[in-house]
Amino acid sequence: MKVLVAITGASGVIYGIRLFNVLKKLNMETYCIITNAGLKVIEEEYGKIPFEYYKENDFSIPFVSGSQKLDAMVVIPCSMKTLALIANGIALNNITRIADVMLKEKRKLIIVPRETPLNVIHLENMLKLAKAGAIILPAMPAFYHKPKDMDDIINFIIGRVLDCLGIEHNLYKRWCENL
């Protein structure tokens, strides 16, 4: 499976970094693209980026055309700006252009919004994307798996993304596995 992880300028960049690293460990062909705002948030929340990535306006990335086969794209975390651009078909940078390609080609697009509270515009944009075929997977962890630390909470969200991608994993215990 060929997967593109897109990290935008929302808080929670650890989700995108962790997803990229897990996909690599699972031997998936994985690429990453990061917005300029995402780079600033990574610096603030995480430090240095531990892998190679494309910048948002680097047109050497091969997936800006539908003729390039990409199985899935995950925008994680997805800022409300990026969500609005994708929902309204505005290909302002490579992330929004590739997301547009994923929708037009009917390929898997997973959006992991990271914002709270949500206003009606955010909700309408999410609905618009869901109707267009995207999967909306908010970064809302569960607690039935009895997380012991922050890693368990992060792994729950990453595990749910992997579930949507159809990738087997053991990042968290599923409902009733603890009962």
C-alpha positions as CSV (number, residue, x, y, z in Angstrom):
1,M,0.0,0.0,0.0
2,K,1.3,3.5,-0.9
3,V,0.2,6.1,1.7
4,L,0.8,9.8,1.9
5,V,0.8,11.4,5.4
6,A,0.0,15.1,5.3
7,I,0.8,17.2,8.4
8,T,-0.8,20.6,8.7
9,G,-0.5,23.5,11.2
10,A,-2.9,22.2,13.8
11,S,-1.8,21.2,17.3
12,G,-1.3,17.4,17.6
13,V,1.5,16.9,15.1
14,I,2.6,13.8,17.1
15,Y,-0.3,12.0,15.4
16,G,1.1,12.6,12.0
17,I,4.7,11.7,13.1
18,R,3.5,8.6,14.9
19,L,1.4,7.4,11.9
20,F,4.3,7.9,9.5
21,N,6.6,5.9,11.8
22,V,4.1,3.1,12.3
23,L,3.4,2.8,8.6
24,K,7.1,2.6,7.9
25,K,7.5,-0.1,10.5
26,L,4.7,-2.0,8.9
27,N,6.7,-1.8,5.6
28,M,4.1,0.4,3.8
29,E,5.4,2.7,1.1
30,T,5.0,5.9,3.0
31,Y,5.6,9.6,2.1
32,C,5.1,12.7,4.1
33,I,4.2,16.3,3.1
34,I,4.2,19.1,5.7
35,T,2.7,22.6,5.4
36,N,4.8,25.6,6.5
37,A,2.6,26.1,9.5
38,G,2.9,22.4,10.3
39,L,6.7,22.8,10.3
40,K,6.3,25.6,12.9
41,V,4.0,23.5,15.1
42,I,6.4,20.5,14.9
43,E,9.2,22.8,16.1
44,E,7.0,24.0,19.0
45,E,5.4,20.7,20.0
46,Y,8.0,18.1,18.9
47,G,11.4,19.4,17.9
48,K,13.1,18.0,14.9
49,I,11.4,16.0,12.2
50,P,12.8,12.5,12.3
51,F,12.3,11.6,8.6
52,E,12.4,13.0,5.1
53,Y,9.4,14.9,3.9
54,Y,8.1,17.2,1.1
55,K,7.3,20.8,1.7
56,E,3.8,22.0,0.8
57,N,4.9,23.8,-2.4
58,D,7.5,21.3,-3.5
59,F,6.3,20.2,-7.0
60,S,8.8,17.3,-7.1
61,I,6.3,15.3,-5.1
62,P,4.8,12.8,-7.6
63,F,1.2,12.6,-6.4
64,V,-0.1,16.0,-7.6
65,S,-1.5,14.1,-10.7
66,G,-4.1,11.5,-10.7
67,S,-1.9,9.5,-13.1
68,Q,0.3,8.7,-10.1
69,K,-1.0,5.8,-8.1
70,L,-1.5,6.6,-4.5
71,D,-3.7,4.2,-2.4
72,A,-4.5,6.5,0.5
73,M,-3.9,10.0,1.9
74,V,-4.2,10.9,5.6
75,V,-4.3,14.5,6.6
76,I,-3.3,14.3,10.3
77,P,-3.6,16.6,12.1
78,C,-5.9,18.6,9.8
79,S,-6.2,22.3,10.5
80,M,-9.6,23.9,9.9
81,K,-8.0,26.0,7.1
82,T,-6.8,22.9,5.3
83,L,-10.2,21.2,5.8
84,A,-12.0,24.2,4.4
85,L,-9.7,24.4,1.4
86,I,-10.2,20.7,0.6
87,A,-13.9,20.9,1.2
88,N,-14.3,23.7,-1.2
89,G,-12.0,22.4,-3.9
90,I,-9.3,25.0,-3.5
91,A,-6.0,23.5,-4.5
92,L,-3.8,26.2,-2.8
93,N,-0.8,23.9,-2.1
94,N,0.2,20.3,-2.7
95,I,-1.8,18.9,0.2
96,T,-5.0,20.4,-1.0
97,R,-4.2,19.5,-4.6
98,I,-3.5,15.9,-3.7
99,A,-6.6,15.7,-1.5
100,D,-8.6,16.9,-4.5
101,V,-7.0,14.2,-6.7
102,M,-7.9,11.6,-4.1
103,L,-11.5,12.7,-4.1
104,K,-11.8,12.9,-7.9
105,E,-10.1,9.5,-8.3
106,K,-12.3,7.9,-5.6
107,R,-9.3,6.9,-3.5
108,K,-9.1,6.8,0.2
109,L,-8.8,10.2,1.9
110,I,-8.8,10.3,5.7
111,I,-9.1,13.6,7.4
112,V,-8.2,13.8,11.1
113,P,-9.4,17.2,12.3
114,R,-7.8,18.6,15.5
115,E,-9.9,21.4,16.7
116,T,-12.3,22.1,19.6
117,P,-14.9,23.4,19.9
118,L,-16.3,23.2,16.4
119,N,-18.4,25.9,14.8
120,V,-21.1,25.3,12.2
121,I,-18.7,26.2,9.3
122,H,-16.3,23.4,10.5
123,L,-19.1,20.9,10.7
124,E,-20.5,21.9,7.3
125,N,-17.1,21.5,5.7
126,M,-16.7,18.1,7.4
127,L,-20.1,17.0,6.1
128,K,-19.2,18.3,2.6
129,L,-16.1,16.1,2.7
130,A,-17.9,13.1,4.0
131,K,-20.5,13.4,1.2
132,A,-17.6,13.7,-1.3
133,G,-16.2,10.4,-0.1
134,A,-13.6,11.4,2.6
135,I,-13.5,9.6,6.0
136,I,-13.7,12.1,8.8
137,L,-11.8,10.7,11.8
138,P,-11.6,13.3,14.6
139,A,-8.8,12.9,17.1
140,M,-11.1,11.8,19.8
141,P,-9.6,9.0,21.9
142,A,-11.6,6.4,23.7
143,F,-10.8,5.2,27.2
144,Y,-12.3,1.7,27.3
145,H,-8.8,0.3,26.5
146,K,-7.6,1.8,29.8
147,P,-4.7,4.0,28.6
148,K,-1.8,4.2,30.9
149,D,0.0,7.1,29.4
150,M,0.0,9.6,26.5
151,D,1.4,7.0,24.1
152,D,-1.7,4.8,24.6
153,I,-4.0,7.7,23.8
154,I,-2.0,8.6,20.7
155,N,-1.8,4.9,19.6
156,F,-5.6,4.6,19.9
157,I,-6.1,7.3,17.2
158,I,-3.3,5.9,15.0
159,G,-4.9,2.5,15.4
160,R,-8.3,3.8,14.2
161,V,-6.6,5.3,11.2
162,L,-5.0,2.0,10.4
163,D,-8.4,0.3,10.8
164,C,-9.8,2.7,8.2
165,L,-6.8,1.9,5.9
166,G,-7.5,-1.9,6.4
167,I,-4.1,-2.4,8.0
168,E,-3.8,-5.0,10.8
169,H,-2.2,-3.8,14.0
170,N,-2.1,-4.2,17.8
171,L,-1.8,-0.6,18.9
172,Y,-4.8,-0.8,21.3
173,K,-7.2,-3.3,22.8
174,R,-10.5,-3.4,21.1
175,W,-13.9,-3.1,22.8
176,C,-14.6,-6.2,24.9
177,E,-10.9,-7.4,24.8
178,N,-10.7,-5.9,28.3
179,L,-13.9,-7.3,29.7
